[in-house]
């Protein structure tokens, strides 16, 4: 998550049940975050074990999909309110009621729909002007749920900041937001024939969703840089990590796809350096602040990402921009190009700049030895991925991408670097060789909702479950067992008596002589 974190210590394979705070010790953000992660992991695992991969409560299941067509220029889907669980993650599609007093805008209240639609879903940010966002015109197609999580800071949600602390104080904490999106999937991608049953559609979708996971793996290490003896920084002379401060490096995929098309960006602050935007005028951007200090502010030559809520939710990266000029009195920066028209034009989406730390033209040539420098290999402001070799970031920190991987935009790895050890914290084998790791995120979850066969014809693919609770019986288990046994004995006695009477009659039904 993009937040100012020291490190992420949650490791499910260690099977820790709780974090214990000790008296007289320093309180760390990592300990509190690990406790929250342990509880969340346990709750979601239990929920998924009980419910299954997805499902909703009977009578209150949400995300019922309906087709809305005919009167509108573009087809639309209704999304029914209620709750639904995907891999143990709780989702709520209930649309909030308008908060405007009735006497002020009763007409507006009357026009507000009771449920979400495909075009209005809160985290969908679909654009009717983009043909790729429109619903398929060819039937059938699948309406499915895409679920993932992202971080939100005060740069995006100002209400997270405690104004009583004053404008000079930094924000205190970030949040993790669950994002759900109802998206169409053309039937051709599921390779189904006409007349497929619901179970066949579910099975085909399960195969499709399993194929969406990225296969990229990365390793990180620290090595003693060249010319380390000339470095005046007060670190150990044999240190492999030569940075003057503890850092939380973040390596994040920018452009996805195969290695030849993929790029990555990196930050020594976990991507947490964000600068809220007040106004955009061409290539000039007026900022709410230039950062709390020189370390957390913009500098000429920085690569920045122009971000807002819609851009983050869509997950479609745009080329990074470079800071060309800084106007300190006016709190403005001039960028290398005007931001894309789809980003930052709506104040309600809270635009901001996110700083990344890779740079071009820094004077570093191709690296010698076992690693290559990442400078001067930028494409769209991000670093081209080269598999099968070590790529230097800075201060002795290097990363390695395994050959044959596929990459997904937004996936990331974190690499804590510590001055006390002169190294990075990364899993290693017994010989201290760094191990390849899958991305820490983004973890995307999918669930099928409806098989849209045509106008007015939708096959519901959701699953439901009933409550476990039942009425308390009038008697306890022992009393019920004794009652059942007595009834069985009485029935057996009645059956035996009936057979005895029948045996005492002749074939005509008369008593024998």
Helices and strands as residue ranges (DSSP letters): G 12-14, H 29-51, E 54-57, E 65-68, E 76-79, E 83-86, E 89-92, H 102-111, E 116-117, G 131-133, E 141-152, G 158-160, G 163-165, E 175-186, G 187-190, H 198-210, E 217-222, G 228-230, E 247-253, E 257-258, E 263-267, E 274-281, E 284-287, G 294-296, E 303-307, H 309-314, E 321-327, E 332-335, G 347-349, E 352-356, E 371-373, E 378-379, E 382-384, E 390-394, E 397-401, E 406-407, E 412-418, E 423-425, E 437-438, E 445-454, E 457-460, E 464-465, H 477-503
